[in-house]
Structure formats: structure tokens, C-alpha cells
Amino acid sequence: MQECIVYGHVVQPASGSQHHCRFCIDDDFSGPSARERQIDKLQKQAARIESFLKQNGEAIGKGLDNANLPPVIDGAKENLERIGKGKDYFKGKVLTADSSYHSVTNIAKCSEEKIDAYIPDNKFRNRDKRFASRLGYRPRSKFSFADFKYDGDKDEYICPNGKHLKPLVKSGRHKGKLLRVYRCSENDCQRCDLRAKCLRYKDAKCRHLTYYADAKGKNISQAMVKKIQTQRGHKIYPQRIAIVEPVFANIRVHKRLDKFSLRGKIKVNIQWLLYCMVHNIEKIAKYGFA
Ligand code: SF4
């Protein structure tokens, strides 16, 4: 045993290297540093674990989920291809994700892959009367865009009172984007019993609906809001809770992963993937392959 010439750590003797201490980095040492070697080793371990998993799981390390679906879908596709599934495996498959995933990026990725996705926005419960008796339910005070039905044949919207909102000829451009404006007739709105729920101001004459016609992102987001409000959306979306949440409960309560005991994304990812692997092995052992 020798001592490190820089900091005095105990050093393993190595031929051709004056300084072979794994605790410190010597400027004269030409090979990869101890940290680089450690990272390399961890990355190889992570790759081995991931290829074993045949699914996609990753500690992405972002607080927001608004761009997390594309890497998850791509990763899962890669893994499925490795076990002989076709590239269009996800076509027509149902996907549910919670409202933190409701973003143009995530929804666009699902539509690109032709996935039947159900990703509500964060106000969907306030629109759903089934939650009326729940603690913290705050009904929306005014009708929103989603409450108006579009009649494609006539290019009109139909309001909750059954009246028609016709397109305004002066729909124009705002900040370079094409604006579409629809307006209900003053006569209808003045006599309407629902005006308190529909009009923003007491003395407003009539209701307008305005949106950017060429803002694709906003439209796909609105289309998703409407999809969640359909009968099929009401039936499918609640299944997410029973599918996903027990996995977290099992890992946190039974496997006691309340918090990661390691630090750094690579190590946290390895720890997370190991827990996923144990969870999956347990499922296969109990219920067999799907
Ligand atoms: S205020 Fe006008 S747009 Fe709103 S519900 Fe009544 S009639 Fe329809």
C-alpha cells in the first residue's frame, strides 16, 4: 500500500501511474477520472437493467409532466420492438394519464401514434357533476367553451340554452393568428334565464366565443377536454386510478421506497428501475405473463 501523493489517501499501487487514488483527481493522471469511471459503470448497469425490464420506466427528473409522454412512448415502443412487436403496436390502444400530462406536446404525440388517449385538463372535475358531493368541489360559475356544441354543417355553435351562435364576418387576425368569433343574437341573450351563468358582465348584451382557428395546439387541447366529457371518457378515465395508483402504493408502502436513498439522477434511476423490476417479477410470479 502507498499513500496518495496529493491528499495522502491510501492508494493501490498501479504500474505506469504515479497517482492511482480513487478519491481524488490528479491533473497528471491521463485516464478517466474515478468519477467518470463510476458514471460509466453506473450507466452500463442502468442499460442492462432497462433492457431486462421490457418496458419503459425512467426517473426523468423533471417536476412537470407536460413533455414526459413522448420519451415514455418512444422508450416503450423500442422495448416492445425488441420482443418482436410491430412498430404500430400502440395504434388504437387506450392510454390514460392524469391532468399534469395535459399538454399540447403529450396530446400531439398520442395522436401521432394513433393512441386512444384520455388526458383531462386540471379543471375537469369542476365540470363534472358526479363530483358535486365531494369535499373541495368548486363548480365553475360560468359556461366555458366546452359547454357549446359545434354544428359543422352550419358552422355554428349551439349554447346550453339551445340558441345558435353564428360566425362574425369581421373575424380577423390578432398577433398574426387567425381569429374566429361567434356571436349569439342580442334578443336571445337578453331574454335568457341562463345569462347569469353565461355572460361575464351583468350589462353584457350577448355572448361571444372567440378562438384562434390556426392555433393547432389549443384546438387539440380543447378536443381532449370534450373527449373526457363524453360517456366513453367518463367510463375510461376513472380506470386509471385502479391501474396506476396501486403500483405506487405497493412500491411505497410494501417495498418501503418512500424516498430515494441515493443521490444523482443516474443512481436514482437505477434504484427506481430495480424497484420496478422487483414489482414486475412479483406480478409475473403471482399472475403469470399477460
Ligand atoms: S346568454 Fe345567450 S349564449 Fe348564453 S345561454 Fe343564454 S342564450 Fe345562450
Boltz pocket constraint, residues with backbone or C-beta under 6 A from the ligand:
constraints:
  - pocket:
      binder: B
      contacts: [[A, 159], [A, 160], [A, 161], [A, 162], [A, 163], [A, 184], [A, 185], [A, 188], [A, 189], [A, 190], [A, 192], [A, 193], [A, 194], [A, 195], [A, 198], [A, 199], [A, 206], [A, 207]]
      max_distance: 6.0
